[in-house]
Amino acid sequence: MKIIWSPLAIDRTTEIAEYIALDNPAAAKNWIGLIFQEVELLVSSPKMGRVVPEIGSKQIRELIIANYRIIYRIEKINISILTIRHGKQILPVEEIVA
């Protein structure tokens, strides 16, 4: 399986890293490394994340990493990273099912 990042997921990752870097650039770099390391595990274990409660589809799952939710969709030959949200943020369902 191949990992494909949506433009929204890339934008959110960048925004979050930039925000963390305002206070601690090293922590931002470490956070990005952790995110990519954990997402890469999906290649061999795509169902390792839980089903997103707001959606209820077995194809839409999430990894919880620190305070963040990495939302992804399992497809036939790809895993699409859809978005990343802080765990305390409301997840706009239209970001996922659009």
JOKA-V308588 format. One line per field, one symbol per residue. phi: phi as a letter, one per 30 degrees, with the letter a starting at -180 (. if undefined). psi: psi as a letter, one per 30 degrees, with the letter a starting at -180 (. if undefined). burial: # if it has 16 or more other ideal C-beta (glycine too) atoms within 10 Angstrom, else .. Layout:
BEGIN
phi = ???
psi = ???
burial = ???
END
This chain:
BEGIN
phi = .cdbcdedddddddeddddddecaedddddddededddddddecbdcdddddedcicddcbbccbhcccccbbdcebbccdcabbdecddcdeddccd
psi = lkkkkleeeeeeeeeeeeeefeejeeeeeeeeeeeeeeefffefifgfllkjefegkffjlkkjjbgkkjklkkaefljkjelklkffkkjjeffef.
burial = ....##.##..##..##..#.......#..##..#..##..#...#..#..#..#....####.#..#######....#######.....#....#..
END
